[in-house]
């Protein structure tokens, strides 16, 4: 993962993806208190999206913060694929008008190509078991299928620090253009996967990286 060996500065490009010298983690689900609980860690920067920044604007704001930090971890709640995920779910739940998913994908790719956003190193899914099946399939099927080690289930929102120390290495995301190519043809499994233990084989623990002041 980016920055797991130690904090640094600057950005670079790898296979079309911007890489920053911090491990960027997006927390999906849970409450703002779950992020706040990480605030006391000396090498974790936490950024809760301001309420006036919604959707892609929040993701742009979070990415700018990520590129500026020198902490080992940057944890935020602004998913750059949030609108794509929402329209994909609503499309197959028959709640979205035709063309909405295409618009969301076009906007995500435009922002990505401009360098305004990037996928996080990891998604932490807080207690996804109760989520509707289509939402579970987006994260545990579509995203985890593209990069299994990059999607991690966290059963307890009160313990986000623990999973941060055990993030497994694994293949990086494909370019966002490749990831989203044909996404309108990907049909969710209505049952939906309920759990995942990504990247356990070959996992490289990062114990001790979350330091308390």
Secondary structure, DSSP 8 states (H G I E B T S, - for coil): -TTTT-----EEEETTEEEESSEEEEEESS-HHHHHTTTTBTTEEEE---TT--THHHHHHHHHHHHH--SSEEEE---TTHHHHHHHHHHHTT-S-TTHHHHHHHHHHHHHHTTS----SEEEEESGGGS-HHHHHIIIIIIHHH-GGGEEEES-TT-HHHHHTT---------HHHHHTTGGG----SS------TT-TT----TT-S-B-
